[in-house]
Amino acid sequence: MALTVQNFIKFANYYNQTAMLMSAICVQKGGIAMENYVGRFYAADVLEFVVEYGRRLIKSNPNISPEIVSLVERFGAQFDQVRDLATPTQKPIHEMTLAEFEKLMNI
């Protein structure tokens, strides 16, 4: 997939729509806190993808508008707050430390 501003905006819109839908679900289910909703892990993975795509876009094209750079930075700040919810990069279980394995298994 080509690194384009249009694709970044589509991904950013997808993440925003996902976050709004998750918020609506939490309200509908009796006011579940977002940090207790099971979909928070998926949202963190989507946000990680959006941030990484944006960073690669900026790196590949230094003439990106300041608005897009600002948006990438805003998403990056959001991701820093939920970084521990993102799915870890998978490596074989026999290469994991005990802490990595426990985090992966939610122990």
KOLRO-848869 format. One record per atom (N, C-alpha, C): y, x negated, z; residue in one letter; residue number from 1. Coordinates in steps of 0.1 Angstrom, whole numbers. Layout:
Y / X / Z / A / NUM
...
# end
This chain:
-12 / -8 / 0 / M / 1
0 / 0 / 0 / M / 1
12 / -9 / 0 / M / 1
21 / -6 / -8 / A / 2
34 / -14 / -10 / A / 2
43 / -11 / 2 / A / 2
49 / -22 / 6 / L / 3
59 / -21 / 17 / L / 3
72 / -16 / 12 / L / 3
75 / -3 / 15 / T / 4
87 / 3 / 10 / T / 4
94 / 11 / 21 / T / 4
107 / 12 / 20 / V / 5
114 / 20 / 30 / V / 5
109 / 34 / 30 / V / 5
106 / 40 / 18 / Q / 6
102 / 54 / 18 / Q / 6
89 / 55 / 25 / Q / 6
79 / 46 / 24 / N / 7
67 / 47 / 32 / N / 7
69 / 46 / 47 / N / 7
78 / 37 / 50 / F / 8
81 / 35 / 65 / F / 8
87 / 48 / 70 / F / 8
96 / 55 / 63 / I / 9
102 / 67 / 67 / I / 9
91 / 78 / 68 / I / 9
82 / 78 / 59 / K / 10
71 / 88 / 60 / K / 10
62 / 86 / 73 / K / 10
59 / 73 / 75 / F / 11
51 / 70 / 87 / F / 11
59 / 73 / 100 / F / 11
72 / 70 / 100 / A / 12
81 / 73 / 112 / A / 12
81 / 88 / 114 / A / 12
83 / 96 / 103 / N / 13
83 / 111 / 104 / N / 13
70 / 116 / 109 / N / 13
59 / 110 / 105 / Y / 14
45 / 114 / 109 / Y / 14
44 / 112 / 124 / Y / 14
49 / 100 / 129 / Y / 15
48 / 97 / 143 / Y / 15
57 / 107 / 151 / Y / 15
69 / 110 / 146 / N / 16
78 / 120 / 153 / N / 16
71 / 134 / 154 / N / 16
65 / 138 / 143 / Q / 17
59 / 151 / 143 / Q / 17
47 / 151 / 152 / Q / 17
39 / 140 / 153 / T / 18
28 / 140 / 162 / T / 18
33 / 140 / 176 / T / 18
43 / 133 / 180 / A / 19
49 / 134 / 193 / A / 19
54 / 148 / 197 / A / 19
60 / 154 / 188 / M / 20
65 / 168 / 190 / M / 20
53 / 178 / 192 / M / 20
43 / 176 / 184 / L / 21
31 / 185 / 186 / L / 21
24 / 183 / 199 / L / 21
23 / 170 / 203 / M / 22
17 / 167 / 215 / M / 22
25 / 173 / 227 / M / 22
38 / 172 / 226 / S / 23
46 / 178 / 236 / S / 23
44 / 193 / 237 / S / 23
44 / 199 / 226 / A / 24
41 / 214 / 226 / A / 24
28 / 217 / 232 / A / 24
18 / 209 / 229 / I / 25
4 / 212 / 234 / I / 25
5 / 211 / 249 / I / 25
11 / 200 / 254 / C / 26
12 / 198 / 269 / C / 26
19 / 210 / 276 / C / 26
30 / 215 / 270 / V / 27
37 / 227 / 275 / V / 27
28 / 239 / 275 / V / 27
21 / 241 / 264 / Q / 28
12 / 253 / 262 / Q / 28
1 / 253 / 272 / Q / 28
-4 / 241 / 276 / K / 29
-16 / 240 / 285 / K / 29
-11 / 239 / 299 / K / 29
1 / 244 / 302 / G / 30
5 / 246 / 316 / G / 30
13 / 234 / 321 / G / 30
19 / 227 / 312 / G / 31
28 / 216 / 317 / G / 31
22 / 203 / 320 / G / 31
11 / 200 / 313 / I / 32
5 / 187 / 315 / I / 32
15 / 176 / 312 / I / 32
15 / 166 / 321 / A / 33
24 / 154 / 318 / A / 33
19 / 147 / 306 / A / 33
28 / 142 / 298 / M / 34
24 / 135 / 286 / M / 34
15 / 123 / 289 / M / 34
18 / 116 / 300 / E / 35
10 / 104 / 304 / E / 35
-4 / 108 / 308 / E / 35
-7 / 121 / 310 / N / 36
-20 / 125 / 314 / N / 36
-28 / 132 / 302 / N / 36
-21 / 133 / 291 / Y / 37
-27 / 140 / 279 / Y / 37
-36 / 130 / 272 / Y / 37
-47 / 134 / 268 / V / 38
-57 / 125 / 262 / V / 38
-52 / 120 / 248 / V / 38
-44 / 127 / 241 / G / 39
-39 / 123 / 228 / G / 39
-29 / 111 / 229 / G / 39
-25 / 107 / 241 / R / 40
-15 / 96 / 242 / R / 40
-21 / 83 / 236 / R / 40
-34 / 81 / 236 / F / 41
-39 / 69 / 231 / F / 41
-38 / 69 / 215 / F / 41
-40 / 80 / 209 / Y / 42
-38 / 81 / 195 / Y / 42
-24 / 79 / 191 / Y / 42
-15 / 85 / 199 / A / 43
0 / 84 / 196 / A / 43
4 / 69 / 197 / A / 43
-2 / 62 / 207 / A / 44
2 / 48 / 209 / A / 44
-3 / 40 / 197 / A / 44
-15 / 43 / 192 / D / 45
-20 / 36 / 180 / D / 45
-11 / 39 / 168 / D / 45
-7 / 51 / 166 / V / 46
2 / 54 / 155 / V / 46
15 / 47 / 156 / V / 46
21 / 47 / 168 / L / 47
33 / 40 / 170 / L / 47
32 / 25 / 168 / L / 47
21 / 19 / 172 / E / 48
18 / 5 / 169 / E / 48
18 / 2 / 154 / E / 48
12 / 11 / 146 / F / 49
11 / 10 / 132 / F / 49
25 / 11 / 126 / F / 49
33 / 20 / 130 / V / 50
47 / 22 / 125 / V / 50
55 / 10 / 128 / V / 50
54 / 4 / 140 / V / 51
62 / -7 / 144 / V / 51
58 / -20 / 136 / V / 51
45 / -22 / 134 / E / 52
40 / -33 / 126 / E / 52
44 / -32 / 112 / E / 52
43 / -20 / 106 / Y / 53
47 / -17 / 92 / Y / 53
62 / -21 / 91 / Y / 53
70 / -16 / 100 / G / 54
85 / -18 / 100 / G / 54
88 / -33 / 100 / G / 54
81 / -40 / 109 / R / 55
84 / -55 / 110 / R / 55
80 / -62 / 98 / R / 55
69 / -58 / 92 / R / 56
65 / -65 / 79 / R / 56
75 / -61 / 68 / R / 56
80 / -49 / 68 / L / 57
90 / -45 / 58 / L / 57
102 / -53 / 59 / L / 57
107 / -55 / 71 / I / 58
119 / -63 / 74 / I / 58
117 / -78 / 70 / I / 58
105 / -83 / 73 / K / 59
102 / -97 / 70 / K / 59
101 / -99 / 55 / K / 59
96 / -89 / 48 / S / 60
94 / -91 / 33 / S / 60
107 / -88 / 25 / S / 60
117 / -81 / 31 / N / 61
129 / -78 / 24 / N / 61
141 / -79 / 34 / N / 61
147 / -91 / 34 / P / 62
158 / -93 / 44 / P / 62
171 / -84 / 41 / P / 62
171 / -77 / 30 / N / 63
183 / -69 / 26 / N / 63
181 / -54 / 31 / N / 63
172 / -52 / 40 / I / 64
170 / -38 / 45 / I / 64
183 / -33 / 52 / I / 64
186 / -20 / 51 / S / 65
198 / -15 / 57 / S / 65
197 / -16 / 72 / S / 65
208 / -18 / 79 / P / 66
209 / -19 / 93 / P / 66
203 / -7 / 101 / P / 66
204 / 5 / 94 / E / 67
198 / 17 / 101 / E / 67
183 / 16 / 102 / E / 67
177 / 11 / 92 / I / 68
162 / 9 / 92 / I / 68
158 / -1 / 103 / I / 68
166 / -12 / 103 / V / 69
163 / -23 / 113 / V / 69
165 / -17 / 127 / V / 69
175 / -9 / 129 / S / 70
177 / -3 / 142 / S / 70
166 / 6 / 146 / S / 70
161 / 14 / 136 / L / 71
150 / 23 / 138 / L / 71
137 / 15 / 142 / L / 71
134 / 5 / 135 / V / 72
123 / -4 / 138 / V / 72
124 / -9 / 152 / V / 72
136 / -14 / 156 / E / 73
138 / -19 / 170 / E / 73
136 / -8 / 180 / E / 73
141 / 4 / 177 / R / 74
139 / 15 / 186 / R / 74
124 / 19 / 188 / R / 74
117 / 19 / 177 / F / 75
103 / 22 / 178 / F / 75
96 / 10 / 186 / F / 75
100 / -2 / 183 / G / 76
95 / -13 / 190 / G / 76
97 / -12 / 205 / G / 76
108 / -8 / 210 / A / 77
111 / -6 / 224 / A / 77
102 / 5 / 230 / A / 77
100 / 15 / 222 / Q / 78
91 / 26 / 227 / Q / 78
77 / 21 / 228 / Q / 78
73 / 13 / 218 / F / 79
59 / 8 / 218 / F / 79
57 / -2 / 230 / F / 79
67 / -10 / 234 / D / 80
66 / -19 / 245 / D / 80
63 / -11 / 258 / D / 80
67 / 1 / 259 / Q / 81
65 / 9 / 271 / Q / 81
50 / 15 / 271 / Q / 81
44 / 16 / 260 / V / 82
30 / 22 / 259 / V / 82
20 / 12 / 253 / V / 82
24 / -1 / 253 / R / 83
15 / -11 / 247 / R / 83
1 / -11 / 253 / R / 83
0 / -8 / 266 / D / 84
-13 / -9 / 272 / D / 84
-22 / 3 / 269 / D / 84
-17 / 13 / 262 / L / 85
-25 / 25 / 258 / L / 85
-31 / 23 / 244 / L / 85
-26 / 13 / 236 / A / 86
-31 / 11 / 223 / A / 86
-45 / 6 / 223 / A / 86
-53 / 10 / 213 / T / 87
-66 / 5 / 212 / T / 87
-67 / -10 / 210 / T / 87
-74 / -17 / 219 / P / 88
-75 / -32 / 217 / P / 88
-81 / -36 / 204 / P / 88
-78 / -47 / 199 / T / 89
-84 / -53 / 188 / T / 89
-99 / -55 / 191 / T / 89
-108 / -50 / 183 / Q / 90
-122 / -51 / 187 / Q / 90
-127 / -65 / 184 / Q / 90
-135 / -69 / 194 / K / 91
-142 / -81 / 192 / K / 91
-156 / -79 / 198 / K / 91
-166 / -86 / 195 / P / 92
-179 / -84 / 200 / P / 92
-179 / -84 / 215 / P / 92
-187 / -75 / 221 / I / 93
-188 / -73 / 235 / I / 93
-192 / -87 / 242 / I / 93
-200 / -95 / 236 / H / 94
-204 / -107 / 242 / H / 94
-193 / -117 / 243 / H / 94
-182 / -115 / 235 / E / 95
-171 / -124 / 236 / E / 95
-160 / -119 / 245 / E / 95
-161 / -107 / 250 / M / 96
-151 / -101 / 259 / M / 96
-151 / -107 / 273 / M / 96
-140 / -107 / 279 / T / 97
-140 / -110 / 293 / T / 97
-143 / -97 / 301 / T / 97
-146 / -99 / 313 / L / 98
-149 / -87 / 321 / L / 98
-137 / -77 / 321 / L / 98
-125 / -82 / 323 / A / 99
-113 / -74 / 323 / A / 99
-112 / -66 / 309 / A / 99
-114 / -73 / 298 / E / 100
-113 / -67 / 285 / E / 100
-123 / -56 / 284 / E / 100
-135 / -59 / 288 / F / 101
-146 / -49 / 287 / F / 101
-143 / -36 / 296 / F / 101
-138 / -39 / 308 / E / 102
-135 / -27 / 316 / E / 102
-124 / -19 / 311 / E / 102
-114 / -25 / 305 / K / 103
-103 / -18 / 298 / K / 103
-108 / -10 / 286 / K / 103
-117 / -16 / 278 / L / 104
-122 / -9 / 267 / L / 104
-131 / 3 / 271 / L / 104
-138 / 1 / 282 / M / 105
-147 / 12 / 286 / M / 105
-140 / 22 / 296 / M / 105
-127 / 20 / 298 / N / 106
-119 / 28 / 308 / N / 106
-126 / 29 / 321 / N / 106
-130 / 17 / 326 / I / 107
-136 / 16 / 340 / I / 107
-125 / 13 / 350 / I / 107
# end
